[in-house]
Structures are given as structure tokens and as C-alpha cells.
Amino acid sequence: MHDRVHRLKGPVSLALLLSILPMSPVNSASATVIDLTYDSLMDMVRPEVHPGIAVHHNLQVTISGGGGVAEQRDRSARQYRDQNAMTQVLSSAGDEGTYAAWRIASDGRLIRTQDDPQSMRTMTVTLLPGNTCRLDVIDQLKPGFAEYAFLRISTHTIGYFSSYRVTRTTCTIR
């Protein structure tokens, strides 16, 4: 059995994307896959000082016609690497109270919010003509915090970072 891959032509909203996919579970062969990558640069200030940590992030997002979304993600920094996955149902409201959730914005963009201990990460996927897309990643400190707190790849303990910035993004629909 061959996987079916939908090719998009012209401007498209996520609502249109979902309407062209048959109703099926997330891991069905009939789904749209969006590959997202971004690179970030951060300065750890505690529990150790490590300036200029470069991290590469990969996310593979699979959207089914039934409105399900599955995410496989990994990140790497030098010799360290970790990975995780999640599945959920897309909605226009998101999934409150979870660490990370995907939702459909009213303008058709696909938005992922991630609730870290001291900051919020928002990833926005904009579908563009010609079967292309754009990824924007914004990290914002929560009120009252001056450092980012992230799970360290090397030890899976919390590290504190004075700066965090995204240096490159890619988005591919297949």
C-alpha cells in the first residue's frame, strides 16, 4: 500500500487542508505531514555557566482529516540528543493546562503553544501557495521572570538561561 501525499496548490487555510483529507486516525497513510526545524542559541547562567549553546530542533507534524495531530520531536546540542512525541485533536481553542498544544487560528494558521516554567513558546505555521509554508517561533518570558527555564538535553534537569533566540527556521509540507 502506498502512502498518499496531498499536494497543495495556491493559498490554503488549515480548515481547507483538513477538508480535503478523509476522516481517518492520526497515523493513517492518508494525512499531511509538515516538517519543521529551527535552530536556537542560548546562554546558560545556572547551575553552570555555558554561553552560546546551539540547539537544533526537529518536529514532524502529521495532520489527519479527522482533525488529529501527531507530533514527533527531537532536539540536539553537540553530542546530546533527546526526543518526545504527542497526539491530540486540533481545535480552535487549543488544549488548556497541557505542556504543549496545537490549535487552528481563526485565520487558518496552525499554532503550537508550549508552557515552560518561566516562559511561553509560540510556534506559528503559515501555509503558503505552492505547497510551501513558513515557521515563526517566539519565546516570551512570563511576567516576573528574568531567565528562561528549560529542560537540559544533557541531564534532563532544569537549567536557567539569560537569553534565548531563534536563529533559523524551515517549514516543508509533504
C-alpha positions as a Markdown table, in Angstrom:
| # | Residue | x | y | z |
|---|---|---|---|---|
| 1 | Met | 0.0 | 0.0 | 0.0 |
| 2 | His | 1.4 | 3.4 | -1.0 |
| 3 | Asp | 1.2 | 6.4 | 1.3 |
| 4 | Arg | -1.0 | 9.2 | -0.2 |
| 5 | Val | 0.6 | 12.6 | 0.0 |
| 6 | His | -1.6 | 15.6 | -0.9 |
| 7 | Arg | 0.0 | 18.4 | -2.9 |
| 8 | Leu | -1.4 | 21.9 | -2.2 |
| 9 | Lys | -1.8 | 24.5 | -4.9 |
| 10 | Gly | -2.5 | 28.1 | -4.2 |
| 11 | Pro | -3.3 | 29.8 | -0.9 |
| 12 | Val | -4.8 | 27.4 | 1.6 |
| 13 | Ser | -6.0 | 27.6 | 5.1 |
| 14 | Leu | -5.7 | 24.7 | 7.6 |
| 15 | Ala | -9.5 | 24.4 | 7.5 |
| 16 | Leu | -9.3 | 23.7 | 3.8 |
| 17 | Leu | -6.4 | 21.3 | 4.3 |
| 18 | Leu | -8.5 | 19.4 | 6.8 |
| 19 | Ser | -11.5 | 19.3 | 4.5 |
| 20 | Ile | -9.5 | 17.6 | 1.7 |
| 21 | Leu | -8.3 | 14.8 | 3.9 |
| 22 | Pro | -10.6 | 11.9 | 4.6 |
| 23 | Met | -11.8 | 11.2 | 8.1 |
| 24 | Ser | -9.1 | 8.9 | 9.5 |
| 25 | Pro | -7.0 | 8.3 | 12.6 |
| 26 | Val | -3.8 | 10.4 | 13.0 |
| 27 | Asn | -1.4 | 7.6 | 12.0 |
| 28 | Ser | -3.3 | 6.8 | 8.8 |
| 29 | Ala | -1.5 | 6.7 | 5.4 |
| 30 | Ser | -3.9 | 9.5 | 4.3 |
| 31 | Ala | -2.5 | 12.5 | 6.1 |
| 32 | Thr | -0.5 | 15.7 | 5.6 |
| 33 | Val | 3.0 | 15.8 | 7.0 |
| 34 | Ile | 4.7 | 19.1 | 7.9 |
| 35 | Asp | 8.4 | 19.0 | 8.8 |
| 36 | Leu | 9.6 | 21.9 | 11.0 |
| 37 | Thr | 13.1 | 22.7 | 12.1 |
| 38 | Tyr | 14.6 | 25.6 | 14.0 |
| 39 | Asp | 17.9 | 26.5 | 15.5 |
| 40 | Ser | 18.3 | 28.4 | 18.7 |
| 41 | Leu | 21.1 | 30.0 | 20.6 |
| 42 | Met | 21.1 | 30.5 | 24.4 |
| 43 | Asp | 23.3 | 31.4 | 27.3 |
| 44 | Met | 23.1 | 29.2 | 30.4 |
| 45 | Val | 23.7 | 31.1 | 33.7 |
| 46 | Arg | 23.0 | 28.3 | 36.2 |
| 47 | Pro | 23.5 | 25.7 | 37.6 |
| 48 | Glu | 26.6 | 26.1 | 35.3 |
| 49 | Val | 27.8 | 28.9 | 33.0 |
| 50 | His | 27.7 | 27.9 | 29.3 |
| 51 | Pro | 27.4 | 30.8 | 26.9 |
| 52 | Gly | 26.4 | 30.2 | 23.2 |
| 53 | Ile | 24.7 | 26.8 | 23.4 |
| 54 | Ala | 23.3 | 26.0 | 20.0 |
| 55 | Val | 20.3 | 23.7 | 19.8 |
| 56 | His | 18.8 | 22.1 | 16.7 |
| 57 | His | 15.0 | 21.3 | 16.9 |
| 58 | Asn | 13.1 | 18.9 | 14.6 |
| 59 | Leu | 9.3 | 18.5 | 14.6 |
| 60 | Gln | 7.4 | 16.3 | 12.3 |
| 61 | Val | 3.7 | 17.1 | 12.5 |
| 62 | Thr | 1.1 | 14.7 | 10.9 |
| 63 | Ile | -2.4 | 16.1 | 10.5 |
| 64 | Ser | -5.3 | 13.7 | 9.7 |
| 65 | Gly | -8.6 | 14.5 | 8.0 |
| 66 | Gly | -10.3 | 13.7 | 11.3 |
| 67 | Gly | -8.6 | 16.7 | 12.9 |
| 68 | Gly | -6.0 | 14.7 | 14.8 |
| 69 | Val | -2.4 | 15.8 | 15.0 |
| 70 | Ala | 0.6 | 13.7 | 15.9 |
| 71 | Glu | 4.0 | 15.3 | 16.7 |
| 72 | Gln | 7.4 | 13.6 | 16.8 |
| 73 | Arg | 10.1 | 15.9 | 18.0 |
| 74 | Asp | 13.7 | 15.8 | 18.8 |
| 75 | Arg | 16.5 | 18.3 | 19.7 |
| 76 | Ser | 20.2 | 18.1 | 19.7 |
| 77 | Ala | 23.1 | 20.1 | 21.1 |
| 78 | Arg | 26.6 | 18.8 | 20.3 |
| 79 | Gln | 26.7 | 15.1 | 21.4 |
| 80 | Tyr | 23.4 | 15.3 | 23.3 |
| 81 | Arg | 20.0 | 14.4 | 21.9 |
| 82 | Asp | 16.5 | 13.7 | 23.2 |
| 83 | Gln | 13.1 | 13.1 | 21.7 |
| 84 | Asn | 9.4 | 13.1 | 22.6 |
| 85 | Ala | 6.0 | 12.7 | 20.9 |
| 86 | Met | 2.4 | 13.6 | 21.5 |
| 87 | Thr | -1.0 | 13.2 | 19.8 |
| 88 | Gln | -4.1 | 15.3 | 20.2 |
| 89 | Val | -7.2 | 16.6 | 18.4 |
| 90 | Leu | -7.0 | 20.0 | 16.8 |
| 91 | Ser | -9.5 | 22.7 | 17.8 |
| 92 | Ser | -9.8 | 26.4 | 17.6 |
| 93 | Ala | -9.3 | 26.8 | 21.3 |
| 94 | Gly | -6.3 | 24.7 | 22.0 |
| 95 | Asp | -5.9 | 22.4 | 25.0 |
| 96 | Glu | -5.6 | 24.4 | 28.2 |
| 97 | Gly | -3.5 | 23.0 | 31.0 |
| 98 | Thr | -1.1 | 21.0 | 28.9 |
| 99 | Tyr | 2.6 | 21.5 | 28.4 |
| 100 | Ala | 2.2 | 21.9 | 24.6 |
| 101 | Ala | -0.9 | 22.1 | 22.4 |
| 102 | Trp | -1.7 | 22.6 | 18.7 |
| 103 | Arg | -4.7 | 24.7 | 17.6 |
| 104 | Ile | -6.1 | 26.2 | 14.5 |
| 105 | Ala | -6.3 | 30.1 | 14.5 |
| 106 | Ser | -9.3 | 31.8 | 13.0 |
| 107 | Asp | -7.2 | 32.9 | 10.0 |
| 108 | Gly | -6.2 | 29.2 | 9.3 |
| 109 | Arg | -2.7 | 29.2 | 10.7 |
| 110 | Leu | -1.5 | 26.2 | 12.8 |
| 111 | Ile | -0.3 | 27.4 | 16.2 |
| 112 | Arg | 1.6 | 25.4 | 18.9 |
| 113 | Thr | 1.9 | 26.9 | 22.4 |
| 114 | Gln | 4.4 | 25.5 | 24.9 |
| 115 | Asp | 4.1 | 26.3 | 28.5 |
| 116 | Asp | 7.6 | 26.2 | 30.0 |
| 117 | Pro | 8.1 | 27.1 | 33.7 |
| 118 | Gln | 9.1 | 30.7 | 33.2 |
| 119 | Ser | 8.3 | 31.4 | 29.5 |
| 120 | Met | 5.9 | 30.6 | 26.7 |
| 121 | Arg | 6.9 | 29.4 | 23.3 |
| 122 | Thr | 4.6 | 30.1 | 20.3 |
| 123 | Met | 5.2 | 28.3 | 17.0 |
| 124 | Thr | 3.1 | 29.5 | 14.1 |
| 125 | Val | 2.9 | 27.6 | 10.8 |
| 126 | Thr | 1.5 | 29.7 | 7.9 |
| 127 | Leu | 0.5 | 27.7 | 4.8 |
| 128 | Leu | 1.6 | 29.5 | 1.6 |
| 129 | Pro | 1.0 | 29.0 | -2.1 |
| 130 | Gly | 2.9 | 26.4 | -4.0 |
| 131 | Asn | 2.9 | 23.7 | -1.3 |
| 132 | Thr | 5.1 | 25.8 | 1.0 |
| 133 | Cys | 4.9 | 27.1 | 4.5 |
| 134 | Arg | 6.6 | 29.4 | 7.0 |
| 135 | Leu | 7.5 | 28.8 | 10.6 |
| 136 | Asp | 7.8 | 31.6 | 13.2 |
| 137 | Val | 9.0 | 30.8 | 16.7 |
| 138 | Ile | 8.7 | 33.3 | 19.5 |
| 139 | Asp | 9.7 | 32.8 | 23.1 |
| 140 | Gln | 8.5 | 35.2 | 25.7 |
| 141 | Leu | 9.2 | 35.4 | 29.4 |
| 142 | Lys | 6.3 | 35.2 | 31.7 |
| 143 | Pro | 5.6 | 38.3 | 34.0 |
| 144 | Gly | 8.0 | 38.5 | 36.9 |
| 145 | Phe | 10.8 | 36.3 | 35.3 |
| 146 | Ala | 14.2 | 37.4 | 34.0 |
| 147 | Glu | 15.5 | 34.0 | 32.9 |
| 148 | Tyr | 14.3 | 31.1 | 30.8 |
| 149 | Ala | 14.0 | 27.7 | 32.5 |
| 150 | Phe | 14.3 | 24.8 | 30.1 |
| 151 | Leu | 14.9 | 21.1 | 30.5 |
| 152 | Arg | 18.6 | 20.5 | 29.7 |
| 153 | Ile | 19.3 | 17.9 | 27.0 |
| 154 | Ser | 22.4 | 16.6 | 28.7 |
| 155 | Thr | 21.0 | 15.8 | 32.2 |
| 156 | His | 17.2 | 16.2 | 31.9 |
| 157 | Thr | 17.3 | 18.7 | 34.8 |
| 158 | Ile | 16.2 | 22.3 | 34.7 |
| 159 | Gly | 18.8 | 24.9 | 33.5 |
| 160 | Tyr | 18.4 | 28.7 | 33.6 |
| 161 | Phe | 19.3 | 30.8 | 30.6 |
| 162 | Ser | 19.7 | 34.6 | 30.4 |
| 163 | Ser | 19.0 | 34.7 | 26.7 |
| 164 | Tyr | 17.2 | 32.6 | 24.1 |
| 165 | Arg | 16.8 | 33.4 | 20.4 |
| 166 | Val | 15.8 | 31.5 | 17.3 |
| 167 | Thr | 18.4 | 31.9 | 14.6 |
| 168 | Arg | 16.9 | 29.9 | 11.7 |
| 169 | Thr | 13.6 | 28.2 | 10.8 |
| 170 | Thr | 12.4 | 25.9 | 8.0 |
| 171 | Cys | 9.0 | 24.5 | 7.1 |
| 172 | Thr | 8.2 | 21.8 | 4.5 |
| 173 | Ile | 4.9 | 20.2 | 3.5 |
| 174 | Arg | 4.9 | 16.7 | 2.1 |
